């Protein structure tokens, strides 16, 4: 979960940062989740290396975490960095869970959780001129309303530690 939801996007962003900066103005949009509200405390060195199997409940606390530090590290005149909560989307992510097929049919019938709605905020942050000079923000799918970054994500010390630990971990993984 950490590799797919965090390390992969971090590594991709790192690989593209020079190109984005050189071709600016550019925008980076990170997709988070309301699950970030469940994060509790963050210990980057421990959390990034946690490899024990996750329960569904435990995975929620690890799902969302890093936009503000990236925004601070990049020149907002060249690259803006924002985050969004796309709301509830029935994407099939839990398709391997018991009863998910029935739930998916019910949601589709009720027109609840249409992924196109969630994609709208991502596209808006990436293209709308109103966000051309906004960086380090966190926005809701509901009208692009600004959201407060959940604790402990507001703590600059934790953000810096998460960045440093992530770079170190990725370097360790790249070393044969």
C-alpha positions in Angstrom: 0.0 0.0 0.0 2.8 2.5 0.9 4.7 1.6 -2.3 1.7 2.1 -4.6 0.0 5.1 -2.9 3.1 7.0 -1.8 6.6 5.8 -2.8 5.6 5.3 -6.5 4.1 8.8 -6.9 7.1 10.3 -4.9 9.6 8.6 -7.2 7.8 9.6 -10.4 7.5 13.2 -9.2 11.2 13.3 -8.3 12.1 11.9 -11.8 9.9 14.6 -13.5 10.7 17.6 -11.3 13.6 19.0 -13.4 11.6 18.7 -16.6 8.5 20.3 -15.0 10.6 23.2 -13.6 12.3 23.7 -16.9 9.0 23.8 -18.8 7.0 25.8 -16.3 4.6 27.0 -15.5 3.6 23.4 -14.6 1.3 21.9 -12.0 1.4 18.8 -9.8 -1.8 17.5 -8.3 -1.7 14.9 -5.6 -4.8 12.9 -4.8 -5.4 12.2 -1.2 -8.3 10.9 0.7 -10.6 11.7 3.6 -8.8 8.7 5.2 -5.9 11.1 6.0 -8.2 12.3 8.8 -7.4 8.9 10.4 -3.6 9.2 10.2 -3.1 9.9 13.9 0.6 10.3 14.5 3.3 9.9 11.9 6.7 8.5 12.5 8.3 8.6 9.0 11.2 6.2 9.7 8.9 3.6 11.2 5.8 4.1 8.9 7.7 4.0 5.6 9.4 0.7 6.6 6.3 -1.0 8.0 5.9 -4.2 5.9 3.5 -6.2 8.1 0.2 -7.1 6.4 -2.4 -4.4 6.8 -5.9 -4.8 7.8 -8.4 -2.6 6.0 -8.7 -0.4 9.0 -4.9 0.0 9.5 -4.4 0.8 5.8 -6.7 3.9 6.1 -4.3 5.5 8.5 -1.4 5.1 6.0 -3.2 6.2 2.8 -2.8 9.9 2.7 0.5 12.0 3.5 3.3 14.9 1.4 2.2 17.9 -0.7 3.2 20.9 1.4 6.9 19.9 1.6 7.1 19.5 -2.1 5.4 22.9 -2.6 7.9 24.5 -0.3 10.8 22.9 -2.2 9.7 24.1 -5.6 9.5 27.6 -7.0 5.7 28.3 -7.3 6.3 30.6 -10.3 7.5 27.4 -12.2 5.6 24.5 -10.5 2.6 24.7 -8.3 1.7 21.7 -6.1 -1.7 21.1 -4.7 -3.6 18.2 -3.2 -7.3 17.2 -3.3 -9.8 14.9 -1.7 -11.9 13.5 -4.6 -14.6 12.3 -2.3 -16.2 8.9 -2.3 -15.6 7.1 -5.7 -16.7 3.6 -6.6 -13.6 2.7 -8.5 -13.5 -1.0 -7.8 -10.6 -0.6 -5.4 -12.2 -3.0 -2.9 -13.4 -5.4 -5.6 -11.7 -8.4 -3.9 -13.7 -7.8 -0.7 -16.7 -10.1 0.1 -20.0 -8.5 -1.1 -18.3 -5.8 -3.2 -20.0 -6.8 -6.5 -23.4 -6.4 -4.9 -22.4 -3.1 -3.4 -21.0 -1.8 -6.7 -24.3 -2.6 -8.5 -26.3 -0.8 -5.7 -24.0 2.3 -5.9 -24.2 2.3 -9.7 -28.0 2.1 -9.6 -28.1 5.0 -7.1 -25.5 6.9 -9.1 -23.3 7.2 -6.0 -19.6 7.4 -6.2 -19.2 8.2 -9.9 -15.4 8.5 -10.5 -15.9 11.2 -13.0 -17.0 13.5 -10.2 -13.8 12.8 -8.3 -11.7 13.3 -11.4 -13.3 16.7 -11.9 -11.3 18.3 -9.0 -8.1 16.8 -10.2 -8.6 18.3 -13.7 -9.7 21.6 -12.3 -6.5 21.9 -10.1 -4.4 20.9 -13.1 -6.0 23.3 -15.7 -8.2 26.0 -14.2 -6.5 29.5 -14.4 -7.9 30.2 -10.9 -5.3 27.8 -9.5 -2.4 28.9 -11.6 -0.7 30.7 -8.7 -1.9 28.5 -5.8 0.5 26.1 -4.3 0.5 24.0 -1.1 -3.3 23.8 -0.9 -5.6 21.0 -0.1 -9.0 21.1 -1.8 -12.4 19.4 -1.6 -14.3 17.8 -4.5 -17.2 19.9 -3.4 -16.6 23.2 -5.2 -12.8 23.1 -4.7 -13.4 24.4 -1.2 -10.0 24.8 0.6 -9.6 22.1 3.3 -7.2 22.2 6.3 -4.5 19.6 6.0 -5.1 17.0 8.7 -2.7 16.8 11.6 0.1 15.7 11.7 0.5 16.8 8.0 0.6 20.5 9.1 3.8 20.1 11.1 6.7 21.3 9.0 9.2 19.2 11.0 7.2 16.0 10.2 7.0 17.1 6.5 10.7 17.6 6.3 11.4 14.3 8.2 9.0 12.4 5.9 10.8 13.9 2.8 14.3 13.0 4.2 13.3 9.5 5.2 11.6 8.9 1.8 14.7 10.0 -0.1 16.8 7.7 2.1 14.5 4.7 1.7 14.3 5.1 -2.1 18.1 5.4 -2.2 18.4 2.2 -0.2 16.0 0.4 -2.5 18.0 1.5 -5.6 21.2 0.1 -4.1 21.8 -3.5 -5.3 
